[in-house]
Amino acid sequence: MKEITEKIIGAAIEVHKTIGPGLLESAYEECLAHEMQLRGLKFDRQVPLPVTYKGVKLECGYRLDFLVEEAVVLELKVVDALQPIHEAQLLTYLKLGGWTVGLKNSPRSLRLRGERSFYGTLVQGGNTTKRSSRGPFI
């Protein structure tokens, strides 16, 4: 998993170095898709994510920006600063999809900003709890 996230982060850094801040999210998405393809990463874009409610799958409009190597959720946020709501959104995507690793990337700032997020099950002393954590990747 570390190799995949390092390739994704490297691609994000390259895009930011090459085109800098100020573009629309859709432009960054296109550039990042191209850069990840150059690095040999397999991914899907704008992946629909249904919500299962009482056994029924509901299409609620959730879409992942990228699902990389069927394992890492990558969300682009063209905002001045990542906020707690962006973390909550990414953790919701991880929980709904059953993934454990996600990355948020904010290419709008003069210095690339981003965070890694982890979601999973922690087992200690026979007790099982859901845990999440996050930290900067740049």
C-alpha positions as CSV (number, residue, x, y, z in Angstrom):
1,M,0.0,0.0,0.0
2,K,2.9,2.4,0.8
3,E,4.3,2.0,-2.7
4,I,0.9,3.0,-4.2
5,T,0.4,6.0,-2.0
6,E,4.0,7.2,-2.7
7,K,3.3,7.0,-6.5
8,I,0.1,8.9,-6.1
9,I,1.8,11.6,-3.9
10,G,4.6,11.8,-6.4
11,A,2.1,12.3,-9.3
12,A,0.4,15.1,-7.3
13,I,3.7,16.8,-6.6
14,E,4.6,16.6,-10.3
15,V,1.3,18.1,-11.4
16,H,1.6,20.9,-8.8
17,K,5.2,21.7,-9.9
18,T,4.3,21.7,-13.5
19,I,1.0,23.7,-13.6
20,G,0.9,25.4,-10.2
21,P,-2.2,26.7,-8.4
22,G,-5.2,28.5,-9.9
23,L,-6.9,25.9,-12.2
24,L,-10.3,24.3,-11.8
25,E,-10.7,20.9,-10.1
26,S,-11.6,19.3,-13.4
27,A,-8.2,20.5,-14.9
28,Y,-6.2,19.1,-12.0
29,E,-8.2,15.9,-12.3
30,E,-7.3,15.5,-16.0
31,C,-3.6,16.3,-15.3
32,L,-3.4,14.0,-12.3
33,A,-5.0,11.2,-14.3
34,H,-2.4,11.6,-17.0
35,E,0.5,11.7,-14.5
36,M,-0.8,8.6,-12.7
37,Q,-1.1,6.8,-16.0
38,L,2.5,7.7,-16.8
39,R,3.5,6.1,-13.5
40,G,1.7,2.9,-14.3
41,L,-1.1,3.3,-11.8
42,K,-4.5,1.7,-12.6
43,F,-7.5,3.8,-11.5
44,D,-11.1,4.6,-12.1
45,R,-12.5,8.1,-12.1
46,Q,-15.8,9.5,-10.8
47,V,-16.7,6.2,-9.2
48,P,-20.3,6.1,-8.0
49,L,-20.7,5.1,-4.4
50,P,-24.2,3.9,-3.3
51,V,-25.4,4.0,0.3
52,T,-27.0,0.8,1.6
53,Y,-29.9,1.6,3.8
54,K,-31.9,-1.3,5.4
55,G,-30.7,-3.7,2.7
56,V,-31.5,-1.4,-0.2
57,K,-28.7,0.2,-2.3
58,L,-29.5,3.9,-2.9
59,E,-27.8,6.1,-5.4
60,C,-27.2,9.2,-3.4
61,G,-24.9,11.1,-5.7
62,Y,-21.6,10.2,-4.0
63,R,-18.7,9.9,-6.4
64,L,-15.1,9.2,-5.7
65,D,-12.7,11.4,-7.7
66,F,-10.3,8.5,-8.1
67,L,-10.1,4.9,-6.9
68,V,-6.5,3.9,-7.4
69,E,-5.5,0.2,-7.8
70,E,-8.9,-0.7,-6.3
71,A,-7.4,0.2,-2.9
72,V,-6.8,3.9,-2.4
73,V,-9.5,6.6,-2.5
74,L,-8.1,9.9,-3.8
75,E,-10.1,13.1,-3.4
76,L,-9.2,16.4,-4.9
77,K,-10.3,19.6,-3.2
78,V,-9.6,22.9,-4.9
79,V,-9.9,25.0,-1.7
80,D,-7.6,27.4,0.1
81,A,-7.3,25.0,3.1
82,L,-8.6,21.5,3.8
83,Q,-11.3,21.6,6.5
84,P,-12.7,19.0,8.9
85,I,-15.7,18.4,6.6
86,H,-13.3,17.2,3.9
87,E,-11.8,14.7,6.3
88,A,-15.4,13.6,7.3
89,Q,-16.3,13.1,3.6
90,L,-13.2,11.0,2.9
91,L,-13.8,8.9,6.0
92,T,-17.4,8.4,4.9
93,Y,-16.2,7.2,1.5
94,L,-13.8,4.8,3.1
95,K,-16.4,3.4,5.4
96,L,-19.1,3.0,2.7
97,G,-16.8,1.3,0.3
98,G,-14.9,-0.8,2.7
99,W,-11.5,0.7,1.9
100,T,-8.9,1.6,4.5
101,V,-6.6,4.2,2.9
102,G,-7.6,7.6,1.4
103,L,-5.7,10.7,0.3
104,K,-6.9,14.3,0.0
105,N,-5.1,16.6,-2.2
106,S,-5.5,20.4,-2.3
107,P,-3.6,21.7,-5.3
108,R,-5.0,25.3,-5.1
109,S,-2.5,26.6,-2.6
110,L,0.9,27.9,-3.5
111,R,2.4,24.9,-1.6
112,L,0.8,21.6,-2.3
113,R,-1.2,20.4,0.7
114,G,-2.6,17.0,1.4
115,E,-3.5,14.4,4.0
116,R,-3.6,10.6,4.3
117,S,-6.5,9.1,6.1
118,F,-6.9,5.6,7.4
119,Y,-10.1,3.8,8.4
120,G,-10.3,0.3,9.8
121,T,-11.0,-2.1,12.5
122,L,-8.9,-2.3,15.6
123,V,-9.0,-5.4,17.8
124,Q,-7.6,-5.2,21.3
125,G,-8.2,-7.6,24.1
126,G,-11.2,-9.2,22.3
127,N,-12.9,-5.8,21.8
128,T,-13.4,-4.5,18.2
129,T,-13.7,-0.8,17.5
130,K,-13.7,1.2,14.3
131,R,-10.7,3.6,14.2
132,S,-9.7,6.4,11.9
133,S,-6.5,8.5,11.8
134,R,-5.0,11.1,9.5
135,G,-1.8,12.9,8.9
136,P,-0.1,15.2,6.4
137,F,1.6,13.7,3.3
138,I,3.4,16.8,2.4
